């Protein structure tokens, strides 16, 4: 996203905006089905890009810390879930001493336009987890010529790209495998949810060696 990303999310939540489609309805249910198959008991979590907690509706967690760039949504979340912890901050800014058994970063990375911010976020995710890292992001390019043809997108059919020029940017997570190795994590499972042609889950765990 551009330098105005803070203003974008503030405006969205001030205007009663919600999380994206991937945090509700059938998408939400399918995602939780997959998560619970891989990590049955989640009781200690850091949720990077927690948004308005729509993804957590009806669910609980013993120790939860949510991080989000929007001050508005953080204030709303503190009222909604007073027993949980919420921190206002940018995902690329490391929070010293923060650690949890499981770290979520769902539907966030394809909103990061800047390459340096993207890599810093990945490094932070590695630092925050003591065991599990769960990422949901694009594994296929929605701005390719083939994708544009399927949805009748004339702009990207004529001018295929890896981004929309404003809010979304496609990067293959596999291209950052060295960064995860440096963070002492290994990919143990990748899975598409079936409802989203472009997105996939990536499950990492810490390496003992």
GIBELDA-V905615 format. One record per residue. PHI is phi in whole degrees, 0 to 359 (999 if undefined). PSI is psi in whole degrees, -180 to 180 (none if undefined). OMEGA is omega in whole degrees, 0 to 359 (none if undefined). Layout:
# GIBELDA-V905615
[[PHI | PSI | OMEGA] [PHI | PSI | OMEGA]]
This chain:
# GIBELDA-V905615
[[999 | 162 | 183] [284 | -178 | 178] [297 | -15 | 180] [269 | 17 | 184] [301 | -37 | 179] [298 | -46 | 180] [296 | -37 | 180] [300 | -50 | 183] [287 | -35 | 176] [300 | -47 | 180] [298 | -41 | 181] [300 | -49 | 183] [282 | -32 | 175] [296 | -31 | 179] [268 | 23 | 177] [66 | 25 | 177] [290 | 157 | 181] [245 | -177 | 173] [294 | 172 | 179] [288 | 177 | 181] [304 | -32 | 183] [291 | -8 | 181] [256 | 6 | 185] [220 | 169 | 173] [58 | -141 | 183] [296 | -33 | 178] [297 | -47 | 180] [300 | -47 | 181] [299 | -46 | 180] [296 | -40 | 179] [297 | -44 | 180] [293 | -35 | 176] [302 | -44 | 181] [290 | -44 | 180] [300 | -46 | 183] [292 | -26 | 175] [293 | -37 | 183] [272 | -37 | 181] [227 | 86 | 187] [298 | -36 | 185] [236 | 103 | 179] [253 | 109 | 182] [234 | -4 | 181] [217 | 104 | 190] [221 | 146 | 166] [247 | 125 | 184] [248 | 102 | 184] [273 | 116 | 187] [83 | 52 | 189] [290 | -21 | 180] [57 | -145 | 187] [264 | 18 | 176] [69 | 14 | 178] [301 | -33 | 180] [294 | -25 | 183] [261 | 9 | 182] [303 | 125 | 179] [81 | 2 | 181] [243 | 159 | 181] [228 | 166 | 180] [206 | 134 | 184] [297 | -45 | 181] [228 | 108 | 185] [233 | 133 | 172] [233 | 120 | 179] [253 | 138 | 178] [239 | 133 | 178] [209 | 152 | 181] [284 | -19 | 184] [269 | 119 | 176] [297 | -37 | 181] [299 | -47 | 183] [289 | -32 | 177] [295 | -43 | 178] [296 | -41 | 178] [296 | -42 | 182] [294 | -36 | 179] [296 | -34 | 176] [284 | -38 | 182] [289 | -40 | 183] [229 | 76 | 184] [296 | -20 | 180] [275 | -7 | 179] [258 | 164 | 179] [255 | 140 | 180] [224 | 135 | 182] [237 | 131 | 176] [272 | 123 | 179] [179 | 167 | 177] [274 | 142 | 183] [298 | -27 | 182] [279 | -9 | 179] [265 | 113 | 183] [293 | 137 | 178] [255 | 110 | 185] [300 | 134 | 174] [85 | -4 | 182] [279 | 130 | 183] [206 | 143 | 175] [208 | 159 | 179] [296 | -39 | 182] [232 | 138 | 177] [238 | 131 | 174] [255 | 142 | 167] [215 | 93 | 190] [246 | 127 | 177] [56 | 37 | 181] [247 | -46 | 193] [297 | -31 | 180] [283 | 0 | 173] [265 | -3 | 184] [267 | 111 | 184] [278 | -35 | 187] [274 | 130 | 183] [297 | -44 | 182] [295 | -40 | 176] [297 | -41 | 180] [301 | -48 | 181] [293 | -36 | 177] [294 | -38 | 177] [298 | -46 | 179] [299 | -42 | 178] [297 | -41 | 179] [296 | -41 | 179] [301 | -41 | 178] [296 | -40 | 182] [289 | -33 | 185] [287 | -29 | 187] [270 | 142 | 173] [257 | -7 | 180] [209 | -61 | 187] [244 | 141 | 171] [231 | 125 | 180] [241 | 119 | 179] [240 | 134 | 169] [240 | 121 | 181] [203 | 179 | 180] [290 | 138 | 169] [244 | -2 | 174] [228 | 149 | 186] [278 | 112 | 179] [285 | -6 | 181] [253 | 12 | 178] [285 | 166 | 181] [296 | -38 | 180] [295 | -45 | 179] [296 | -40 | 180] [295 | -38 | 179] [296 | -41 | 182] [295 | -34 | 183] [255 | 6 | 178] [70 | 33 | 181] [271 | 98 | 185] [296 | -41 | 183] [303 | -53 | 183] [277 | -13 | 171] [291 | -42 | 179] [280 | -35 | 183] [229 | 75 | 180] [302 | 148 | 186] [209 | -178 | 173] [247 | 10 | 180] [201 | 167 | 178] [266 | 3 | 177] [82 | -2 | 184] [217 | -52 | 189] [233 | -13 | 186] [222 | 141 | 185] [216 | 127 | 179] [268 | 126 | 172] [224 | 135 | 177] [284 | 123 | 181] [295 | -29 | 179] [299 | -25 | 180] [288 | -8 | 182] [247 | 25 | 183] [299 | -35 | 179] [297 | -38 | 179] [298 | -42 | 178] [293 | -37 | 177] [297 | -41 | 178] [296 | -30 | 177] [274 | 10 | 177] [62 | 39 | 176] [238 | 151 | 175] [229 | 143 | 179] [283 | 124 | 181] [249 | -16 | 182] [196 | 140 | 173] [229 | 136 | 184] [208 | 133 | 173] [272 | 153 | 184] [267 | -8 | 177] [90 | -26 | 180] [268 | -22 | 185] [245 | 113 | 183] [289 | -16 | 186] [250 | -21 | 187] [259 | 162 | 178] [204 | 154 | 172] [275 | 142 | 170] [236 | 121 | 179] [250 | 121 | 178] [246 | 155 | 172] [223 | 159 | 182] [287 | 149 | 178] [262 | 139 | 182] [277 | -26 | 183] [283 | none | none]]
